[in-house]
Amino acid sequence: MHTETYLAEPRARVLVIDDERPARTMVRRTLEGAGYEVIEAATGEDGIAFLTDDPQPRTVTAVLCDIRLPGQSGQDTIRHIRTSWPWVSVIVLTADTDMNVAYALIQLGICTYLLKPALPDHVLEAVGNAMTEQIANRTRRANSETHSWSQRRDPFRTAAAL
């Protein structure tokens, strides 16, 4: 796989929430090498605090989140993120192979479920796909708004002109 396919657009940021420092370090090095800005959090509470306090939360492209976290669970963290920041793509990076948990997370709207240890190319591909999805969603939203604006009736047109 060619990592240059997944190079970040300028200022794309990724929040990594994982209590295991080696996992965060691997993801950070992988993503920074592709041009992403990476923010690390060791707990779900720290990750949510970052998003809450961030003056530019819309520039966060994706959140990579573990399921097994101290304090607030990864599942609760993901639920909070999907509710409060619905434009942020969530990627699960975990060693948990419980299919019931995976299904529940898919129902919450996660993008991808990666099992640890994930290959760097898989992490890059997941984040690249999340970015592509966000760009497509922004384009659809913009086109929809333009279309709905052009379909509005002109209040100054007369009934005879209609």
C-alpha positions as CSV (number, residue, x, y, z in Angstrom):
1,M,0.0,0.0,0.0
2,H,1.3,3.5,-0.9
3,T,1.0,5.9,2.1
4,E,1.2,8.9,-0.2
5,T,-2.4,8.1,-1.2
6,Y,-3.4,9.1,2.3
7,L,-1.5,12.4,2.8
8,A,-3.4,14.9,4.9
9,E,-4.8,18.1,3.7
10,P,-3.3,21.1,5.4
11,R,-4.3,21.6,9.1
12,A,-6.1,18.2,9.3
13,R,-6.1,17.1,13.0
14,V,-6.7,13.8,14.6
15,L,-7.4,13.1,18.2
16,V,-6.1,9.8,19.6
17,I,-7.7,8.6,22.8
18,D,-5.9,5.5,24.2
19,D,-4.6,4.8,27.7
20,E,-1.6,2.8,26.2
21,R,1.2,5.2,25.5
22,P,2.9,2.8,23.0
23,A,-0.3,2.6,20.9
24,R,-0.7,6.4,21.0
25,T,3.0,6.8,20.0
26,M,2.7,4.5,17.0
27,V,-0.5,6.2,15.8
28,R,1.1,9.7,16.3
29,R,4.3,8.8,14.4
30,T,2.3,7.3,11.6
31,L,-0.1,10.2,11.2
32,E,2.5,12.9,11.7
33,G,4.6,11.3,9.0
34,A,1.7,11.7,6.6
35,G,1.2,15.4,7.5
36,Y,-1.6,15.2,10.2
37,E,-1.5,17.1,13.4
38,V,-2.1,14.7,16.3
39,I,-3.5,15.4,19.7
40,E,-3.2,12.7,22.3
41,A,-5.4,11.9,25.3
42,A,-5.0,9.0,27.8
43,T,-8.7,9.0,28.9
44,G,-12.1,9.6,27.4
45,E,-12.6,12.5,29.7
46,D,-9.3,14.1,28.5
47,G,-10.4,13.7,24.9
48,I,-13.8,15.2,25.5
49,A,-12.2,18.1,27.4
50,F,-9.9,18.8,24.5
51,L,-12.9,18.9,22.0
52,T,-14.9,21.0,24.4
53,D,-12.1,23.5,25.0
54,D,-10.7,23.6,21.5
55,P,-11.4,26.9,19.8
56,Q,-11.4,25.2,16.4
57,P,-13.2,21.8,16.9
58,R,-14.3,21.7,13.3
59,T,-10.7,21.2,12.2
60,V,-10.6,17.8,14.0
61,T,-11.0,15.3,11.2
62,A,-11.1,12.1,13.1
63,V,-10.9,10.6,16.6
64,L,-9.2,7.2,17.0
65,C,-10.5,5.8,20.3
66,D,-9.8,2.7,22.3
67,I,-12.8,0.8,23.9
68,R,-11.1,-0.1,27.2
69,L,-10.2,3.1,28.9
70,P,-9.8,4.0,32.6
71,G,-12.8,6.1,33.9
72,Q,-15.3,6.8,31.2
73,S,-15.5,3.8,28.8
74,G,-14.6,4.2,25.2
75,Q,-18.2,3.4,24.2
76,D,-19.5,6.2,26.4
77,T,-16.8,8.5,25.0
78,I,-17.7,7.7,21.4
79,R,-21.4,8.2,22.2
80,H,-20.6,11.7,23.6
81,I,-18.4,12.6,20.6
82,R,-21.0,11.4,18.1
83,T,-23.7,13.4,19.9
84,S,-21.8,16.6,20.5
85,W,-19.5,16.7,17.4
86,P,-21.4,14.7,14.7
87,W,-19.1,15.9,11.9
88,V,-16.1,14.2,13.6
89,S,-15.4,10.7,12.2
90,V,-14.7,8.1,14.9
91,I,-12.4,5.2,14.3
92,V,-12.1,2.5,16.9
93,L,-8.7,1.1,17.6
94,T,-8.9,-1.7,20.1
95,A,-7.9,-5.2,21.1
96,D,-11.5,-6.0,22.0
97,T,-12.9,-8.6,19.7
98,D,-16.4,-8.8,21.2
99,M,-18.8,-8.7,18.2
100,N,-21.6,-7.3,20.3
101,V,-19.5,-4.3,21.3
102,A,-18.5,-3.8,17.6
103,Y,-22.1,-4.0,16.5
104,A,-23.1,-1.4,19.2
105,L,-20.4,0.9,18.0
106,I,-21.4,0.6,14.4
107,Q,-24.9,1.6,15.6
108,L,-23.4,4.7,17.1
109,G,-21.9,5.6,13.7
110,I,-18.3,4.8,13.8
111,C,-16.4,4.8,10.5
112,T,-14.0,1.9,11.0
113,Y,-13.2,-0.8,13.6
114,L,-9.4,-1.6,13.7
115,L,-8.0,-4.3,15.8
116,K,-4.7,-3.8,17.7
117,P,-2.0,-4.1,16.7
118,A,-3.0,-2.2,13.6
119,L,-0.6,-1.8,10.7
120,P,0.4,1.8,10.0
121,D,-1.0,1.5,6.5
122,H,-4.4,0.5,7.9
123,V,-4.4,3.5,10.3
124,L,-3.6,5.8,7.4
125,E,-6.2,4.2,5.2
126,A,-8.9,4.6,7.9
127,V,-8.1,8.2,8.5
128,G,-7.8,8.9,4.8
129,N,-11.2,7.3,4.2
130,A,-12.7,9.4,7.1
131,M,-11.4,12.6,5.4
132,T,-12.8,11.5,2.1
133,E,-16.2,10.9,3.7
134,Q,-16.1,14.3,5.4
135,I,-15.3,16.1,2.2
136,A,-18.1,14.3,0.4
137,N,-20.5,15.1,3.2
138,R,-19.5,18.8,3.0
139,T,-20.0,18.8,-0.7
140,R,-23.4,17.2,-0.5
141,R,-24.4,19.6,2.2
142,A,-23.2,22.6,0.1
143,N,-25.0,21.3,-3.0
144,S,-28.2,20.7,-1.1
145,E,-28.2,24.2,0.4
146,T,-27.5,25.7,-3.1
147,H,-30.3,23.6,-4.6
148,S,-32.8,24.4,-1.9
149,W,-32.0,28.1,-2.2
150,S,-32.5,28.1,-6.0
151,Q,-35.9,26.2,-5.5
152,R,-37.3,28.9,-3.2
153,R,-40.1,31.0,-4.6
154,D,-39.4,34.6,-5.3
155,P,-41.7,36.6,-3.1
156,F,-41.8,39.4,-5.6
157,R,-43.0,37.3,-8.5
158,T,-46.7,37.8,-9.3
159,A,-49.2,35.0,-9.4
160,A,-49.6,35.5,-13.1
161,A,-45.8,34.9,-13.7
162,L,-46.1,31.6,-11.9
